[in-house]
Amino acid sequence: MEESANLREVREAVGAICRRFGLDYWRERDRTGTFPEDFVKAFAEGGWLGIAMPPEFGGAGLGITEAASMMQVIARSGAGFSGASALHINIFGLQPVVVFGTKEQQRRMLVPLIEGRERACFGVTEPDAGLDTLSLRTRAVREGDHYVVHGQKVWTSTAQEADKMLLLARTTPIEQCRDRTKGLSLFYCDFDRKTIQANRIEKMGRAAVDSNAVFIDGLRIPEEDRIGEEGEGFRYLLHGLNPERILIGAEAVGLGQAALERAADYARERRVFGRPIGQNQGIQHPLAKCWMELEAANLMVFKAAALYDSGKPCGPEANAGKYLGAEAGYAACDRAVLTHGGFGYAKEYHVERFLRESMIARIAPVSGELILCFIAEKVLNLPKSY
């Protein structure tokens, strides 16, 4: 894909920051489960946390194309999803505030996030609802000029460090709603640890960025922290979903590219039976196939980004970019481990971490199977299957 001068500048500037945090840095963060505070601080100081946010609030005012390029460079640097997820919510998470928030809310909520003074988390997914967001059970009951919230969220990233939470909760019982998409409200509120408990989930990869089960018991949210109209939160939330899919696809491609580079380097250097293993077609052909798959996925990701930035519908392309990027990234990471042979299983060579992290994009924020259902229904006009 031919890049504009603007994209090259983004990639070069972001790459310069990433080179300060090498593979050994990320291996240590993975080993200890320590959040990459200095990495996030470097991006905040460089003004990158608001790359797609309005300039009047300190953002760069660039598009999702530039944001996807930034996140891809981060993943490709070897930071993978450990680095990308540390910044992820800044890029897409508060789009509902940008689009539907009042000027007072935008200034109050966006500026500290862009400057790196506050950190947010995303409270949507629930244990019993999963991808069926309309069935979530967390309740926000109106009491005067406040809402009182009780409920549970799961897979909430960065809740151990968060100051704020973008929370989706039901303000009208579903049985009282003629339209299932109504009755949910969106809040951007304090992560009040007196009424919120975040229990860290031990997981396969990306240990540096925590995932949590979150329990909410009596959280009080002032009315001024509600975004837009009561009951319209699901519609507002949709404004962040396509950008998130685009970013995940770009990150997955970047991680796959990092793995492929290391695999090719190893194949050139490793000698068995008196010749480099990369001279064998059994090594060459799978790596060449990975390159083609990554390039094809990349084109779809940036097609979706271009459509989004031009204000055109991009649901199928955003979902396809996420699906293709996740599959190509995983395949490249898997092949990188196999190319290294036994050493691919050793943490010293880093590719085992890449493989563990590559699974994230295949699972979140939406499964590949549901994307296939979406394409079948929305693009091919086939009957809905679920």
C-alpha positions, 0 to 999 in steps of 0.5 A: 500500500502506497503511503501518503507523506502524512502517514509516513510522518506518523509511522516514522515518529511513532517508530522512533518512540517504539525503538526506545522500548525493545523486545527485552522490555516487552518480554520483561513486562510479560514476565512480571505483568507490569503495566508499561507506564513509561511507554504510555507516558512517552506517547502522552508526552509526544501528543499521540494519545489524542491522535483521532481526537478534536484539536480544540481539546488537545487532540491531533484531529487526524483520522482512523487511517492515521490512528490505525497506522500508529497502532500497527507500527506499535504492534510491529515494533514487537510491542504487540498487543501489550503495547497496543492495548495500553493505548487502545481505548484512547483512540476509539473508546470516547468517540461517543463523547466526541459525537454526542457529548456536550461541549462541557463534557468533551472538555471535562472528559477528553482533555485529561485523557489526551494529556495522559492525566487520566486513564479509562477503561471500557465497561460493556461486556458481561459474563452472561451476555457476552456478545449479546450486548442488548441482554446485559443486566447491569442496572442504573436506577435514577435517584434524583440527580444521580444514578445508582448502579449495581452489576458486573462486567468482565474482560475490562482492560486496565481496570487496575489503573483506571480513573474513569470508566465508559459504562453501558448500563440498563436504565429501563428494564428490557421487558418495558422496551418495545425496541430491544436497542432502547433502554441502555444508557452510556456513562463516562464516570469515576472508577470509584473503588469504594463501590467497584471491585476489580479482580484481575484475570490471569490469562494466556498472554498480554500480562502487562495489560490487565483484564478484570472481572468488575463488580459494581455495588452502589456506584453513584453517577451524577446525571451530568456524566450520562452521555446523550439521552437516557436509553440511547446508549447502545446507539451511541456505543455503535460509533466506536465499534467500526473504528475498534475493529479497524484498529484491531485488524491493523494491530493483528497485521502489525504483530504478524509482520513482526513475527514474519520478520523474525522468522525470515531472519532466523531462516537466513541465519540458522544452518542445518545440514550445511545450508540455511534452512531458509533455502528449503522450500518447506520453509520458504513457501509457508513464509511467502504465503504469510506475507501475501495473507498479511498484505491482503488483510492490510489492504482491507483494513485500510480500505475500511479506514478510508471509508470511515474517514470519508464518512461512508458506511464501512461495517462489512469492510471493518469487520472483514479487516478485523477477521482477515487481520486476525487470521493472517496475524495468527497464521504468521505467528504460528509459522514463526514459532514453527520456523524456529523449531524448538527455539520457537518455544523459548521465551528468548526468541520472543515469537512464543509471546507473539503467538500467545498475543495473536489469539486476542484478535481472533476472540475480541472484540467480536468472534470470527464466527459472528463476523461471518454471520454478519457478512452472510446476512448484511452483504450476501442477503442470507437469512439471519442465523442467530 
